[in-house]
């Protein structure tokens, strides 16, 4: 996870606000929106796996901050704009610090605990967190694709 995060940061650290907000077309997500989406995804997996909350049952305050970046789409294209790269990197770091602290409290037994009711079938915490990392890898590829197509 730390290696993937370092690669994401390296891919975006020098982008301007205009580059972070760039959209290839009217249905695409910006690099900035994807960065905030990664933080939202990690936040929701924290709440679910560390705090034991059933998916989507978090407070209205949490939803107000994270639902738009989690879903991206039209609202994300409209609302996640105008931020410097430091804004996104700070959000990612803030969320990651919680993940690191919470992982430090847990061991292999917790990683292997199986959630029988997970939507895609019985799934352990290791698989859920592997998904968070894989999700970040997927969006990093999208970010690199967009960055290579930024207007001159």
Beta strands, then each sheet from edge to edge (+ up, - down):
strand 1: 114-115
strand 2: 123-124
sheet 1: 1+ 2-
end
